C-alpha cells in the first residue's frame, strides 16, 4: 500500500493533492507501527491495542498517535514536530475550496518551517528552492520551481516515514 501511495504522489498536480496523499501515507505508517510500541503480549494486543486502532478508535488520528509515540519516548521531538506540521498542513488544505499549487507561498512556508527545526540536511533543499523562488519567473522557471518543490516535499515525506520506522523499530 505504501508503494502505491508513493506512486500516487507523482500523479499529484497540486499541492493539495500531494498533502492529502501524504496524510494517508503518514496515517498508514503510524497505524502499521503502533502495535510495536506496546507490550508484545497477545492478551494486551487483543484486548487493549486492537480496540485502540480500530477505525473508530482514538489512535486513528495522526495527532493522537504521534503524541502517544512521543510521550512514551518512541519518536524524537523533531519527528513529532514533522508529523504535526504535515497534519496541520492537511487541516489547512482541507479547509480550502480551491486547490493550492506547488508555487503557493503557504507551501514555501511549510517547507521553510520543516527546514528550520530539522537537524538534517534538508536546508540544502530550501536553498535550492530559494534560488528559483526569487529568480525571474518566466514560464520555464515557474515549472522548474514547482517541480523542485514537489521533489522536496516527496523527499521530506519519504525521510519522515523512514525516520518514524527507524525510531520505532530501534
N, C-alpha and C positions, 0 to 999 in steps of 0.2 A: 504494500500500500504506500509506503514512504517513497519508493521509487516512482510510482505513478503520480504522486502529488508533486514530487520534484520536477518531473517532466511537465506537469501542468503549469508550473511556474513559467516555463519557457513560452507557453502559449499566451500568457497574460499580456494584453496590450495596454493595460492601465495599471497604475499603482494600486488602485482599489482592488482589482482582481488579484494582484500579487499579495497584498496584505491579507486578503480573505483566505487565499490558498496557504499562506504562511501560518495563519491561525490554525487551520486544520492540521497542518504538519506538526506544529508545536503541541496541540492537543493530543494527537495520536502518539507522539513520542512520550509525553508525560504519562499518558494512560498506560502505555506499554511498560514504562519503567516504575511506575508507582508501587506495584506489588513487591518490588525488590527493596523498598525502603522499610518494610515492615518485617516483623519476626517471621521467619520462614517455617512456621508451624502450620500443618494442614488445617487444623481446627481454627486457628486465628484467620487464615486466609478465607476459609469458607464462611465463617460467621461474622467476621469483623471487616475484613478488607473487601471482599466481593460486594457487599451491600454499599460500601462507600464509593465503589467505582461504577455502579450501575448508572444508566443514562439519567436517572432522576436523583442520583446520589450527589453529595456535596463536593466530591473531588473531581467532578467532570469539568468544573470551571478552572481555567488556567490560573487565575489569581489565587484561588484557594489551594490548589495542588502545589503551586510553586512556593507559596508561603509555608506550607507544611514541610516541603523538602528543605527549604532554607532554615526553618525553625529547628528541625532535628539534625541539622548540620550535614545534609547530603549534597547540597549545592552551595556554591560560594555566593557572596553578596553581589559580585559582578554578574554572575549567571542569572541570579534572581532579578537583578535590575534590567538585564537584557530581555528576559522573558516578559517582565512587567511593561517595558517600553513597547514591545510588539503587541501586547494585549491592549494597551492604551491606544495605540495607533489603530488597531482593529475596531475599537469602540468609536474612534473618531470617524473612520471611513464609513462605518455602518450608518452613521447619522447623516451623511451627505447624500443628497438626492442625485447629484451629478458625479460621475466617476472622476477620480483625481488622477492626473497624468504624472508620469515619472519626473517631469520637469517642474512640477509644482513646488513652491518654496517649503511647504509643510513636509514634503518628502526629504528635501535637503536638510531641514531642521532635524528630522528623525535620524538621518544618517549622522549628522553632526553630534547629536546627543549620544548616540551609540558610541561614537568615537571618543567623546570627551571623558567617559568614565571607563574606557576599556584599557586594559594593560597590554593588550596585544598590538599587533602591527596594523590594526585597522585604520589608524590615522594616515597611513600611506594612501589608502583609497580616498580618504577625504581630500588629501592634497591634489590628487588627480581630478577629482570632481571640481574642486575649486578652480583649477586651471581652465577647465572647459566652461564652468558656470559663468565665470567672469570674463570670458572672451567674447568676441562679437558673435552674435547668434544668427548666422545665416542658416539656411535650411540644412546644410550638411553638418555643421557643428551642433545644431539642435538635436539631430538624430544621433550623433555620436554621444552627446551628453546623456540623452535618455537611455541609450544602450549601456553606457558606463554605469549609470545609476542603477539600472536593473541588475547588472552584473554584481555590483557592490552589495545590493540588497540580497541577492542569492547567496553570495559568499558569506555574508553576515549570518544569514539564516542557517546555512549548512554548518558554519562554525559553531553556532549556538547549539544546534542539535547534537553535534559531535561532543561538545563540552558537557552538555547535560548528561549524555550517556556515559562519558568517561568519569564524571564526578559521582554518578550513582553507582556504577559498577565497581569503582575502586574502593 
